[in-house]
Amino acid sequence: MPPKVSIVLPTYNGAQRLRRSIESCLSQTCEDIELIIVDDGSTDETPAILSSYSTPRLSWVRHTANQGLPAALNAGFARAAAPFLTWNSDDNFYAPHAAARMLEFLEAAPQYGFVYCDFYSFKEDAVDVLHHERLEDQPRFEVGNSVGPCFLYRREVMERVGEYDRETILAEDYDYWIRISKQFR
């Protein structure tokens, strides 16, 4: 069965947290996902961690040198097969129902191209102490990047908006959300 959701997970020297992030993606209640990991030239144990997985839902590509997050995202999405797309960082972990709930919303509301949701934040030394981050229903991009790390969008969005801009390092997501907002609800 083809996947419904493609999750791209770019990583660069993220071995310390990578397994937990991978497991959070593979443990989604929405089981028809594919996980595409882009190792962006890591020099730590990342390649060994990736080699330890043998599920057909996970594939990975390795850049020989670090090219930056926008390039890693573009490489991952070039391989994505699903009609719904998202990405996750190696230091972020999905709640088990995250993909399913966002997918349910987009499938029920075809007038929307993009959905994002509240999330929990934590400190590196206390990952079990969570703080609920509530987001506004409508992003206020004139104020800042108000989307957060948990989102999903239709393939049509990527096809019309294009790739992540390689020149917007550290603002690649903010730039992308603004470009989406000009064409989609």
N, CA, C and O of each residue as an XYZ file, in Angstrom:
740
protein
N       0.841     -1.180      0.000
C       0.000      0.000      0.000
C       0.885      1.242      0.000
O       1.794      1.345      0.823
N       0.638      2.182     -0.903
C       1.466      3.392     -0.936
C       1.239      4.240      0.322
O       0.153      4.226      0.902
N       2.260      4.966      0.727
C       2.117      5.782      1.938
C       1.176      6.962      1.720
O       1.036      7.463      0.604
N       0.532      7.398      2.805
C      -0.309      8.606      2.757
C       0.482      9.821      3.197
O       0.217     10.939      2.754
N       1.466      9.601      4.080
C       2.257     10.698      4.636
C       3.738     10.385      4.460
O       4.202      9.305      4.826
N       4.469     11.332      3.900
C       5.927     11.246      3.830
C       6.501     12.187      4.878
O       6.192     13.379      4.897
N       7.338     11.641      5.746
C       8.039     12.439      6.751
C       9.509     12.492      6.352
O      10.159     11.454      6.224
N      10.026     13.682      6.159
C      11.453     13.863      5.888
C      12.118     14.239      7.211
O      11.646     15.121      7.928
N      13.208     13.564      7.519
C      13.938     13.829      8.760
C      15.393     14.140      8.409
O      16.200     13.224      8.256
N      15.733     15.425      8.280
C      17.135     15.781      8.025
C      17.925     15.706      9.328
O      17.409     16.032     10.397
N      19.161     15.282      9.231
C      19.998     15.209     10.427
C      21.445     15.526     10.083
O      21.942     15.186      9.010
N      22.094     16.179     11.016
C      23.523     16.458     10.889
C      24.128     16.316     12.276
O      23.880     17.141     13.155
N      24.916     15.277     12.468
C      25.536     14.985     13.761
C      24.509     14.965     14.894
O      24.750     15.504     15.974
N      23.378     14.345     14.634
C      22.297     14.270     15.626
C      22.160     12.908     16.262
O      21.085     12.577     16.762
N      23.207     12.106     16.262
C      23.135     10.721     16.743
C      22.571     10.607     18.160
O      21.873      9.642     18.472
N      22.864     11.565     19.001
C      22.440     11.492     20.403
C      20.919     11.369     20.540
O      20.440     10.671     21.433
N      20.164     12.028     19.681
C      18.701     12.024     19.798
C      18.005     11.342     18.621
O      16.781     11.214     18.617
N      18.763     10.911     17.640
C      18.193     10.434     16.388
C      17.261      9.235     16.564
O      16.176      9.216     15.983
N      17.662      8.233     17.353
C      16.821      7.045     17.523
C      15.439      7.410     18.065
O      14.428      6.891     17.593
N      15.398      8.283     19.033
C      14.106      8.650     19.616
C      13.232      9.371     18.577
O      12.022      9.148     18.525
N      13.822     10.204     17.778
C      13.067     10.887     16.739
C      12.559      9.890     15.695
O      11.397      9.956     15.293
N      13.412      8.978     15.259
C      13.004      7.949     14.295
C      11.858      7.122     14.855
O      10.856      6.900     14.175
N      12.003      6.669     16.090
C      10.963      5.833     16.702
C       9.645      6.587     16.819
O       8.578      5.993     16.665
N       9.707      7.891     17.090
C       8.456      8.657     17.185
C       7.766      8.746     15.825
O       6.538      8.803     15.756
N       8.535      8.759     14.759
C       7.954      8.781     13.406
C       7.371      7.414     13.052
O       6.252      7.324     12.547
N       8.124      6.363     13.314
C       7.671      5.016     12.961
C       6.548      4.514     13.862
O       5.854      3.561     13.505
N       6.360      5.130     15.010
C       5.327      4.699     15.961
C       4.022      5.469     15.811
O       3.166      5.397     16.692
N       3.855      6.186     14.742
C       2.617      6.935     14.530
C       1.434      5.977     14.398
O       1.559      4.898     13.818
N       0.282      6.384     14.945
C      -0.920      5.563     14.794
C      -1.361      5.527     13.335
O      -2.031      4.583     12.916
N      -1.003      6.521     12.575
C      -1.202      6.522     11.122
C      -0.049      5.701     10.560
O       1.058      6.211     10.392
N      -0.306      4.445     10.274
C       0.776      3.535      9.900
C       1.224      3.649      8.451
O       2.306      3.180      8.096
N       0.392      4.274      7.603
C       0.776      4.350      6.194
C       1.628      5.593      5.937
O       1.249      6.508      5.206
N       2.800      5.576      6.578
C       3.779      6.649      6.416
C       5.058      6.074      5.825
O       5.330      4.878      5.925
N       5.821      6.944      5.217
C       7.194      6.623      4.855
C       8.077      7.651      5.548
O       7.715      8.822      5.657
N       9.219      7.210      6.007
C      10.183      8.085      6.666
C      11.433      8.127      5.812
O      12.061      7.101      5.551
N      11.785      9.327      5.381
C      12.962      9.532      4.543
C      13.961     10.357      5.350
O      13.715     11.523      5.656
N      15.073      9.746      5.683
C      16.091     10.433      6.484
C      17.201     10.910      5.556
O      17.683     10.165      4.702
N      17.591     12.152      5.738
C      18.690     12.711      4.970
C      19.823     13.014      5.945
O      19.749     13.952      6.739
N      20.875     12.198      5.865
C      22.076     12.429      6.667
C      22.912     13.449      5.903
O      23.490     13.145      4.859
N      22.962     14.653      6.438
C      23.599     15.768      5.740
C      25.087     15.866      6.069
O      25.566     16.908      6.516
N      25.813     14.769      5.843
C      27.266     14.772      6.021
C      27.721     14.587      7.450
O      28.762     15.121      7.834
N      26.972     13.847      8.250
C      27.336     13.653      9.663
C      28.690     12.984      9.814
O      29.091     12.158      8.993
N      29.388     13.359     10.884
C      30.676     12.746     11.211
C      30.594     11.965     12.517
O      31.615     11.498     13.022
N      29.399     11.818     13.067
C      29.212     11.068     14.309
C      28.687      9.666     13.974
O      28.953      9.159     12.884
N      27.962      9.046     14.874
C      27.462      7.683     14.701
C      26.182      7.592     13.868
O      25.585      6.518     13.786
N      25.753      8.677     13.257
C      24.507      8.682     12.495
C      24.439      7.579     11.442
O      23.427      6.880     11.394
N      25.461      7.376     10.586
C      25.351      6.316      9.579
C      25.147      4.925     10.190
O      24.391      4.121      9.644
N      25.799      4.636     11.295
C      25.637      3.330     11.950
C      24.215      3.170     12.499
O      23.632      2.089     12.412
N      23.665      4.231     13.056
C      22.295      4.178     13.560
C      21.338      3.911     12.408
O      20.460      3.056     12.524
N      21.490      4.616     11.317
C      20.595      4.438     10.178
C      20.715      3.037      9.589
O      19.710      2.457      9.176
N      21.906      2.493      9.544
C      22.118      1.147      9.013
C      21.465      0.077      9.878
O      21.215     -1.029      9.400
N      21.184      0.382     11.134
C      20.595     -0.614     12.033
C      19.099     -0.823     11.796
O      18.517     -1.762     12.340
N      18.468      0.039     10.993
C      17.030     -0.088     10.728
C      16.805     -0.887      9.445
O      17.495     -0.696      8.444
N      15.826     -1.783      9.502
C      15.525     -2.588      8.316
C      14.006     -2.715      8.129
O      13.462     -3.818      8.071
N      13.352     -1.578      8.038
C      11.934     -1.566      7.755
C      11.715     -0.924      6.397
O      12.377      0.061      6.072
N      10.803     -1.456      5.598
C      10.580     -0.850      4.285
C       9.972      0.553      4.360
O       9.949      1.272      3.360
N       9.483      0.943      5.529
C       8.917      2.289      5.688
C       9.992      3.347      5.847
O       9.683      4.538      5.802
N      11.248      2.951      6.031
C      12.340      3.895      6.254
C      13.366      3.769      5.136
O      13.825      2.675      4.808
N      13.714      4.919      4.557
C      14.817      4.963      3.606
C      15.694      6.142      3.984
O      15.258      7.058      4.681
N      16.919      6.111      3.523
C      17.793      7.234      3.837
C      18.800      7.468      2.728
O      19.147      6.584      1.944
N      19.241      8.702      2.712
C      20.247      9.136      1.749
C      21.326      9.872      2.537
O      21.039     10.526      3.539
N      22.538      9.759      2.086
C      23.646     10.414      2.788
C      24.355     11.388      1.871
O      24.800     11.026      0.781
N      24.457     12.635      2.326
C      25.307     13.611      1.641
C      26.734     13.400      2.141
O      26.942     13.189      3.336
N      27.697     13.453      1.262
C      29.088     13.256      1.676
C      29.635     14.464      2.432
O      30.580     14.338      3.210
N      29.041     15.628      2.202
C      29.434     16.850      2.910
C      28.166     17.594      3.319
O      27.135     17.492      2.655
N      28.251     18.331      4.400
C      27.104     19.091      4.899
C      26.717     20.166      3.894
O      27.545     20.985      3.493
N      25.442     20.155      3.490
C      24.939     21.125      2.522
C      23.955     22.108      3.133
O      23.543     23.064      2.476
N      23.578     21.884      4.378
C      22.642     22.777      5.051
C      21.218     22.235      5.014
O      20.863     21.424      4.159
N      20.420     22.702      5.958
C      19.068     22.188      6.125
C      18.190     22.339      4.890
O      17.535     21.365      4.518
N      18.131     23.498      4.226
C      17.264     23.586      3.049
C      17.611     22.548      1.975
O      16.707     21.961      1.381
N      18.875     22.315      1.721
C      19.294     21.316      0.725
C      18.908     19.916      1.172
O      18.481     19.102      0.354
N      19.052     19.623      2.472
C      18.668     18.309      2.986
C      17.162     18.098      2.844
O      16.719     17.014      2.464
N      16.379     19.124      3.146
C      14.923     19.012      2.989
C      14.564     18.761      1.527
O      13.749     17.887      1.232
N      15.157     19.508      0.623
C      14.866     19.336     -0.799
C      15.233     17.935     -1.272
O      14.504     17.344     -2.069
N      16.346     17.399     -0.795
C      16.758     16.041     -1.173
C      15.746     15.021     -0.667
O      15.419     14.067     -1.373
N      15.255     15.213      0.534
C      14.267     14.286      1.087
C      12.946     14.360      0.358
O      12.374     13.329      0.005
N      12.451     15.564      0.128
C      11.154     15.701     -0.535
C      11.204     15.267     -1.999
O      10.170     14.905     -2.561
N      12.364     15.294     -2.624
C      12.499     14.800     -3.991
C      12.223     13.295     -4.050
O      11.889     12.766     -5.110
N      12.362     12.610     -2.916
C      12.133     11.164     -2.848
C      10.755     10.813     -2.277
O      10.358      9.648     -2.292
N      10.039     11.797     -1.783
C       8.756     11.565     -1.119
C       7.698     11.107     -2.115
O       7.586     11.651     -3.214
N       6.922     10.097     -1.715
C       5.914      9.526     -2.616
C       4.479      9.823     -2.186
O       3.556      9.631     -2.977
N       4.272     10.279     -0.972
C       2.918     10.408     -0.424
C       2.229     11.709     -0.850
O       2.890     12.666     -1.253
N       0.895     11.734     -0.757
C       0.155     12.959     -1.081
C       0.184     14.013      0.027
O      -0.206     15.158     -0.200
N       0.647     13.633      1.232
C       0.754     14.580      2.349
C       2.190     14.550      2.855
O       2.797     13.485      2.973
N       2.732     15.742      3.155
C       4.154     15.889      3.449
C       4.392     16.643      4.752
O       3.611     17.514      5.137
N       5.477     16.293      5.415
C       5.925     17.006      6.598
C       7.404     16.724      6.799
O       7.991     15.898      6.100
N       7.992     17.409      7.747
C       9.358     17.088      8.141
C       9.517     17.288      9.640
O       8.793     18.055     10.277
N      10.480     16.577     10.167
C      10.740     16.570     11.592
C      12.241     16.708     11.808
O      13.028     16.202     11.009
N      12.636     17.368     12.851
C      14.058     17.518     13.167
C      14.523     16.364     14.047
O      13.710     15.709     14.700
N      15.827     16.117     14.066
C      16.335     15.014     14.879
C      16.227     15.266     16.381
O      16.429     14.348     17.176
N      15.912     16.487     16.774
C      15.719     16.777     18.198
C      14.243     17.001     18.544
O      13.924     17.500     19.624
N      13.353     16.635     17.631
C      11.906     16.714     17.869
C      11.327     15.313     17.861
O      11.821     14.427     17.163
N      10.280     15.122     18.637
C       9.628     13.820     18.731
C       8.136     14.018     18.569
O       7.550     14.898     19.199
N       7.516     13.201     17.725
C       6.076     13.279     17.510
C       5.313     12.574     18.626
O       5.750     11.539     19.130
N       4.184     13.137     19.004
C       3.220     12.401     19.816
C       2.642     11.313     18.917
O       2.597     11.498     17.700
N       2.199     10.185     19.471
C       1.755      9.058     18.648
C       0.634      9.366     17.654
O       0.577      8.743     16.593
N      -0.248     10.301     17.965
C      -1.380     10.598     17.088
C      -1.163     11.843     16.218
O      -2.093     12.269     15.533
N       0.002     12.420     16.225
C       0.230     13.696     15.532
C      -0.119     13.620     14.044
O      -0.939     14.402     13.563
N       0.483     12.705     13.326
C       0.240     12.611     11.883
C      -1.222     12.283     11.591
O      -1.816     12.867     10.684
N      -1.803     11.362     12.342
C      -3.192     10.955     12.106
C      -4.164     12.115     12.289
O      -5.092     12.279     11.498
N      -3.955     12.912     13.321
C      -4.875     14.020     13.577
C      -4.761     15.114     12.526
O      -5.769     15.679     12.103
N      -3.540     15.414     12.105
C      -3.378     16.429     11.057
C      -3.907     15.917      9.723
O      -4.538     16.664      8.974
N      -3.654     14.647      9.426
C      -4.152     14.043      8.189
C      -5.681     14.042      8.186
O      -6.300     14.354      7.169
N      -6.281     13.697      9.305
C      -7.744     13.695      9.414
C      -8.311     15.083      9.097
O      -9.315     15.208      8.396
N      -7.655     16.120      9.623
C      -8.120     17.480      9.355
C      -8.034     17.809      7.865
O      -9.010     18.283      7.283
N      -6.888     17.565      7.246
C      -6.717     17.923      5.834
C      -7.621     17.098      4.918
O      -8.106     17.609      3.909
N      -7.851     15.844      5.253
C      -8.741     15.032      4.429
C     -10.189     15.508      4.535
O     -10.948     15.407      3.571
N     -10.572     16.026      5.701
C     -11.946     16.508      5.901
C     -12.144     17.939      5.409
O     -13.281     18.376      5.229
N     -11.061     18.669      5.191
C     -11.155     20.083      4.809
C     -10.302     20.342      3.568
O      -9.202     20.885      3.673
N     -10.805     19.954      2.392
C      -9.993     20.092      1.180
C      -9.665     21.537      0.805
O      -8.806     21.772     -0.045
N     -10.336     22.506      1.427
C     -10.052     23.904      1.122
C      -8.737     24.377      1.764
O      -8.247     25.462      1.449
N      -8.177     23.570      2.652
C      -6.916     23.928      3.303
C      -5.760     23.165      2.679
O      -5.883     21.982      2.360
N      -4.649     23.845      2.511
C      -3.456     23.210      1.970
C      -2.445     22.844      3.033
O      -1.542     22.044      2.790
N      -2.592     23.428      4.216
C      -1.562     23.339      5.245
C      -2.232     23.363      6.612
O      -3.171     24.129      6.826
N      -1.768     22.547      7.524
C      -2.266     22.563      8.895
C      -1.070     22.490      9.844
O      -0.065     21.843      9.548
N      -1.194     23.158     10.977
C      -0.176     23.068     12.020
C      -0.900     22.974     13.351
O      -2.092     23.268     13.437
N      -0.187     22.567     14.380
C      -0.876     22.352     15.653
C       0.019     22.704     16.838
O       1.226     22.905     16.711
N      -0.636     22.767     17.995
C       0.087     22.984     19.242
C       1.157     21.899     19.394
O       1.127     20.870     18.719
N       2.089     22.158     20.291
C       3.134     21.173     20.532
C       3.593     21.288     21.980
O       3.212     22.213     22.698
N       4.406     20.343     22.389
C       4.995     20.355     23.724
C       6.476     20.658     23.591
O       7.152     20.126     22.711
N       6.974     21.515     24.470
C       8.405     21.785     24.500
C       8.981     21.157     25.767
O       8.257     20.875     26.721
N      10.285     20.948     25.758
C      10.974     20.358     26.899
C      12.418     20.829     26.875
O      12.898     21.355     25.871
N      13.096     20.635     27.982
C      14.517     20.972     28.056
C      15.321     19.697     27.832
O      14.887     18.601     28.188
N      16.472     19.854     27.251
C      17.330     18.720     26.905
C      17.569     17.790     28.094
O      17.600     16.571     27.925
N      17.735     18.342     29.280
C      18.033     17.516     30.447
C      16.773     17.018     31.161
O      16.877     16.350     32.189
N      15.579     17.334     30.631
C      14.327     16.898     31.259
C      13.270     16.640     30.187
O      12.252     17.330     30.136
N      13.512     15.647     29.332
C      12.611     15.410     28.204
C      11.237     14.903     28.624
O      10.318     14.875     27.805
N      11.080     14.505     29.869
C       9.772     14.037     30.328
C       8.965     15.141     30.996
O       7.822     14.909     31.391
N       9.535     16.340     31.134
C       8.815     17.484     31.684
C       8.375     18.345     30.495
O       9.174     19.062     29.892
N       7.090     18.252     30.182
C       6.578     18.894     28.982
C       5.822     20.174     29.302
O       5.140     20.276     30.322
N       5.955     21.138     28.417
C       5.199     22.388     28.518
C       4.368     22.527     27.247
O       4.908     22.515     26.141
N       3.047     22.657     27.409
C       2.148     22.760     26.258
C       2.274     24.153     25.644
O       2.021     25.161     26.303
N       2.666     24.191     24.381
C       2.797     25.444     23.634
C       1.543     25.611     22.775
O       1.338     24.865     21.817
N       0.723     26.573     23.113
C      -0.521     26.813     22.367
C      -0.262     27.854     21.273
O       0.309     28.915     21.523
N      -0.689     27.525     20.078
C      -0.491     28.405     18.939
C      -1.813     29.044     18.525
O      -2.887     28.483     18.743
N      -1.715     30.209     17.933
C      -2.909     30.889     17.437
C      -3.463     30.134     16.230
O      -2.724     29.466     15.507
N      -4.776     30.250     16.026
C      -5.416     29.570     14.901
C      -4.931     30.098     13.556
O      -4.843     29.340     12.590
N      -4.621     31.368     13.484
C      -4.102     31.969     12.257
C      -2.689     32.477     12.522
O      -2.476     33.249     13.457
N      -1.728     32.056     11.716
C      -0.363     32.545     11.928
C      -0.266     34.042     11.666
O      -0.939     34.581     10.787
N       0.575     34.694     12.439
C       0.828     36.132     12.254
C       2.271     36.283     11.803
O       3.159     36.588     12.600
N       2.488     36.066     10.517
C       3.842     36.072      9.985
C       4.507     37.435     10.060
O       5.734     37.519     10.035
N       3.725     38.502     10.149
C       4.324     39.823     10.286
C       5.021     39.981     11.636
O       5.864     40.861     11.804
N       4.661     39.115     12.606
C       5.264     39.149     13.940
C       6.454     38.197     14.020
O       7.451     38.498     14.676
N       6.349     37.051     13.353
C       7.419     36.060     13.403
C       6.928     34.707     12.931
O       5.803     34.575     12.447
N       7.770     33.713     13.072
C       7.433     32.353     12.669
C       6.520     31.752     13.724
O       6.979     31.333     14.786
N       5.241     31.710     13.432
C       4.264     31.280     14.421
C       3.656     29.918     14.103
O       2.535     29.631     14.524
N       4.374     29.081     13.371
C       3.834     27.772     13.008
C       4.285     26.692     13.989
O       3.448     25.897     14.414
N       5.521     26.622     14.359
C       5.985     25.570     15.263
C       6.441     24.327     14.513
O       6.453     24.306     13.282
N       6.816     23.286     15.263
C       7.452     22.114     14.646
C       6.511     20.997     14.198
O       6.986     19.962     13.727
N       5.204     21.169     14.326
C       4.277     20.076     13.990
C       3.281     20.565     12.936
O       2.403     21.372     13.241
N       3.414     20.081     11.705
C       2.635     20.586     10.573
C       2.526     19.501      9.514
O       3.263     18.515      9.530
N       1.595     19.702      8.598
C       1.398     18.782      7.485
C       0.842     19.582      6.317
O       0.021     20.478      6.515
N       1.275     19.271      5.112
C       0.730     19.964      3.948
C       0.557     19.005      2.776
O       1.160     17.933      2.725
N      -0.272     19.419      1.853
C      -0.567     18.618      0.672
C       0.586     18.683     -0.328
O       1.305     19.680     -0.402
N       0.749     17.618     -1.085
C       1.766     17.589     -2.135
C       1.580     18.758     -3.101
O       2.558     19.318     -3.595
N       0.340     19.121     -3.367
C       0.047     20.250     -4.255
C       0.749     21.525     -3.785
O       1.160     22.348     -4.603
N       0.883     21.686     -2.481
C       1.577     22.852     -1.930
C       3.017     22.858     -2.427
O       3.494     23.864     -2.952
N       3.706     21.736     -2.261
C       5.101     21.648     -2.697
C       5.218     21.857     -4.211
O       6.140     22.521     -4.686
N       4.287     21.291     -4.949
C       4.340     21.419     -6.410
C       4.173     22.866     -6.865
O       4.777     23.273     -7.858
N       3.366     23.645     -6.156
C       3.151     25.046     -6.549
C       4.153     25.997     -5.924
O       4.593     26.943     -6.579
N       4.521     25.771     -4.681
C       5.425     26.688     -3.969
C       6.884     26.424     -4.328
O       7.703     27.343     -4.349
N       7.199     25.173     -4.607
C       8.567     24.823     -4.979
C       9.381     24.328     -3.802
O       8.839     23.935     -2.769
N      10.676     24.353     -3.975
C      11.599     23.841     -2.968
C      11.836     24.853     -1.851
O      11.454     26.019     -1.943
N      12.477     24.365     -0.800
C      12.955     25.255      0.258
C      14.121     26.051     -0.316
O      14.951     25.504     -1.043
N      14.185     27.310     -0.001
C      15.204     28.207     -0.540
C      16.535     27.953      0.162
O      16.649     28.137      1.374
N      17.530     27.532     -0.596
C      18.847     27.199     -0.021
C      19.554     28.411      0.580
O      20.511     28.249      1.337
N      19.103     29.613      0.259
C      19.719     30.833      0.788
C      19.108     31.276      2.117
O      19.572     32.248      2.712
N      18.085     30.585      2.586
C      17.386     31.034      3.806
C      17.734     30.171      5.015
O      16.852     29.856      5.815
N      18.968     29.791      5.161
C      19.394     28.958      6.288
C      19.031     29.662      7.596
O      19.270     30.858      7.767
N      18.455     28.896      8.499
C      17.920     29.319      9.802
C      16.563     30.016      9.690
O      15.964     30.363     10.708
N      16.076     30.224      8.470
C      14.732     30.777      8.273
C      14.011     30.046      7.142
O      13.021     30.539      6.602
N      14.523     28.853      6.788
C      13.960     28.111      5.663
C      12.487     27.774      5.860
O      11.698     27.844      4.918
N      12.117     27.408      7.090
C      10.711     27.087      7.335
C       9.846     28.349      7.313
O       8.779     28.352      6.699
N      10.282     29.396      7.962
C       9.541     30.664      7.994
C       9.291     31.174      6.575
O       8.173     31.561      6.237
N      10.326     31.173      5.759
C      10.190     31.583      4.366
C       9.173     30.708      3.637
O       8.342     31.214      2.882
N       9.236     29.406      3.862
C       8.335     28.478      3.189
C       6.885     28.709      3.605
O       5.987     28.704      2.763
N       6.654     28.912      4.910
C       5.282     29.138      5.400
C       4.710     30.424      4.797
O       3.535     30.472      4.432
N       5.528     31.448      4.695
C       5.051     32.705      4.089
C       4.671     32.461      2.630
O       3.624     32.918      2.171
N       5.518     31.744      1.910
C       5.204     31.454      0.505
C       3.939     30.611      0.379
O       3.143     30.823     -0.536
N       3.749     29.661      1.285
C       2.519     28.854      1.275
C       1.304     29.742      1.526
O       0.293     29.639      0.832
N       1.417     30.619      2.532
C       0.264     31.438      2.934
C      -0.232     32.371      1.810
O      -1.379     32.817      1.827
N       0.634     32.654      0.854
C       0.234     33.521     -0.261
C      -0.608     32.776     -1.295
O      -1.235     33.402     -2.150
N      -0.625     31.447     -1.223
C      -1.354     30.661     -2.212
C      -2.377     29.683     -1.632
O      -3.251     29.201     -2.353
N      -2.271     29.390     -0.336
C      -3.131     28.375      0.273
C      -3.660     28.844      1.625
O      -3.053     29.674      2.302
N      -4.803     28.290      1.992
C      -5.348     28.515      3.336
C      -4.661     27.586      4.304
O      -4.965     27.604      5.497
